[in-house]
Amino acid sequence: MLEDCFDAEVLTIRKIAQKANVSVGLINYHFESKGKLLLLATSQVIDRVAAKENLLLMDMSLPPKVRLRKFLLDMADIVVRHETFSKIILKQEILGDSILTPNHILGILKEIRPMDSDEALKWLSIVVVAPLQFIFLKEVGFKAYLDTDFVDVPNIIDKHLSLLDL
């Protein structure tokens, strides 16, 4: 349903309930809000797609920096391919109370920087992930800021990781 309308903002609880053949009250009771329902639904879609990319994090045959770069590129590809779903999740992660995505890279960061404290690695994981999330969420503004029609994701990720000495 979300893919059909291309914009989560135009979906209403009433439309969702009608499509699911349930009452509005039932949806509100179980999910509390449209935002929570959409976040759960989109998270499940993205989690299924991202599951194979998460396996990459465990591929010890690759150096940790290569795995980190590849993981970020794969996640960027998922965001682009599933833009509608991704924007819902990115908005929630940036504006909401939970921080989930940085947790995915903590293990790799620990391999890259084994002497750093857990707190330092958590901060670093946010510093790695948050700017990329912001760029994807604000792609139009980012293009305008750089005066370009094209966002070269691999180049952005490479520059970002280089600036962070990763």
C-alpha positions as CSV (number, residue, x, y, z in Angstrom):
1,M,0.0,0.0,0.0
2,L,2.8,2.4,0.9
3,E,4.6,1.6,-2.3
4,D,1.5,2.4,-4.3
5,C,1.0,5.9,-2.8
6,F,4.7,6.9,-2.8
7,D,4.1,9.2,0.1
8,A,3.5,8.1,3.7
9,E,2.1,11.5,4.5
10,V,-1.0,11.0,2.4
11,L,-1.8,7.6,4.0
12,T,-4.4,7.8,6.7
13,I,-5.3,5.4,9.4
14,R,-8.7,5.2,7.8
15,K,-7.2,4.2,4.4
16,I,-4.9,1.6,6.1
17,A,-7.8,0.2,8.1
18,Q,-10.0,0.0,5.0
19,K,-7.3,-1.8,3.0
20,A,-6.7,-4.2,5.9
21,N,-10.4,-4.7,6.5
22,V,-10.2,-3.8,10.2
23,S,-11.5,-0.9,12.3
24,V,-9.6,2.3,12.9
25,G,-9.9,1.7,16.6
26,L,-8.1,-1.7,16.3
27,I,-5.2,-0.1,14.5
28,N,-5.0,2.7,17.1
29,Y,-5.2,0.2,19.9
30,H,-2.4,-2.0,18.6
31,F,-0.1,0.6,17.2
32,E,-1.0,3.9,19.0
33,S,-0.3,6.0,15.9
34,K,0.1,5.9,12.2
35,G,3.8,6.7,12.7
36,K,4.4,3.7,14.8
37,L,2.5,1.4,12.4
38,L,4.4,2.7,9.4
39,L,7.7,2.4,11.3
40,L,7.0,-1.2,12.2
41,A,5.9,-2.1,8.7
42,T,8.8,-0.3,7.0
43,S,11.3,-1.6,9.4
44,Q,10.2,-5.2,8.6
45,V,10.6,-4.6,4.9
46,I,14.0,-3.0,5.2
47,D,15.2,-5.6,7.7
48,R,14.4,-8.4,5.3
49,V,16.3,-6.6,2.5
50,A,19.2,-5.7,4.8
51,A,19.6,-9.1,6.3
52,K,22.0,-10.2,3.6
53,E,24.0,-7.0,3.9
54,N,24.3,-7.7,7.6
55,L,26.0,-11.0,6.8
56,L,28.8,-8.9,5.2
57,L,29.6,-7.6,8.6
58,M,30.5,-11.1,9.6
59,D,32.7,-11.9,6.6
60,M,36.0,-12.1,8.3
61,S,37.8,-12.8,5.1
62,L,37.6,-9.1,4.3
63,P,39.5,-6.4,6.3
64,P,37.3,-4.4,8.7
65,K,37.6,-1.1,6.8
66,V,36.5,-2.8,3.6
67,R,33.6,-4.4,5.3
68,L,32.5,-1.1,6.8
69,R,32.7,0.7,3.4
70,K,30.9,-2.1,1.7
71,F,28.2,-2.2,4.4
72,L,27.6,1.5,4.1
73,L,27.4,1.3,0.3
74,D,25.0,-1.6,0.5
75,M,22.8,0.3,3.0
76,A,22.9,3.4,0.8
77,D,21.7,1.2,-2.1
78,I,18.8,-0.1,0.0
79,V,17.9,3.5,0.9
80,V,17.8,4.4,-2.7
81,R,15.9,1.3,-3.9
82,H,13.4,1.6,-1.1
83,E,13.2,5.3,-0.7
84,T,9.6,5.5,0.6
85,F,10.3,3.0,3.4
86,S,13.7,4.4,4.1
87,K,12.6,8.0,4.6
88,I,10.1,6.8,7.3
89,I,12.8,5.0,9.1
90,L,15.4,7.7,8.7
91,K,13.0,10.4,10.0
92,Q,12.1,8.2,13.0
93,E,15.8,7.4,13.8
94,I,16.9,11.0,13.4
95,L,14.0,12.6,15.2
96,G,12.9,9.8,17.5
97,D,14.2,8.4,20.7
98,S,15.9,5.3,19.5
99,I,19.3,4.9,17.8
100,L,19.4,1.7,16.0
101,T,21.5,1.9,12.8
102,P,24.8,2.8,14.5
103,N,24.6,-0.4,16.5
104,H,25.2,-2.4,13.3
105,I,28.7,-1.1,12.9
106,L,30.0,-1.2,16.5
107,G,31.7,-4.6,16.0
108,I,33.6,-3.4,12.9
109,L,34.6,-0.2,14.6
110,K,35.9,-2.2,17.6
111,E,38.1,-4.2,15.1
112,I,39.3,-1.0,13.5
113,R,39.9,0.8,16.8
114,P,40.4,-1.9,19.4
115,M,41.9,0.5,22.0
116,D,38.9,2.9,22.0
117,S,36.4,2.7,24.8
118,D,32.8,1.5,24.3
119,E,31.6,5.0,24.8
120,A,34.0,6.4,22.2
121,L,33.0,3.7,19.7
122,K,29.3,4.5,20.2
123,W,30.0,8.1,19.5
124,L,32.0,7.2,16.5
125,S,29.2,5.0,15.2
126,I,26.9,7.9,15.4
127,V,29.4,10.2,13.7
128,V,29.7,7.6,10.8
129,V,26.0,7.0,10.3
130,A,24.2,10.2,11.1
131,P,25.6,12.5,8.4
132,L,24.9,9.8,5.8
133,Q,21.3,9.5,7.0
134,F,20.9,13.2,6.9
135,I,22.2,13.4,3.3
136,F,19.7,10.7,2.2
137,L,16.9,12.3,4.0
138,K,17.7,15.8,2.6
139,E,18.9,14.7,-0.8
140,V,17.3,17.6,-2.7
141,G,18.8,20.2,-0.3
142,F,22.2,18.4,-0.4
143,K,22.2,18.6,-4.2
144,A,21.3,22.3,-4.1
145,Y,24.0,23.0,-1.5
146,L,26.6,21.3,-3.7
147,D,25.1,22.8,-6.9
148,T,24.9,19.4,-8.5
149,D,22.2,17.1,-10.0
150,F,24.1,14.0,-9.0
151,V,24.9,12.6,-5.6
152,D,28.0,10.3,-5.9
153,V,27.3,8.0,-3.0
154,P,30.5,6.0,-3.2
155,N,32.5,9.2,-3.3
156,I,30.6,10.7,-0.4
157,I,31.2,7.6,1.7
158,D,34.9,7.4,0.8
159,K,35.4,11.1,1.7
160,H,33.4,10.7,4.9
161,L,35.4,7.6,6.1
162,S,38.6,9.3,5.1
163,L,37.8,12.3,7.2
164,L,37.2,10.0,10.1
165,D,40.4,8.1,9.5
166,L,38.4,4.9,8.8
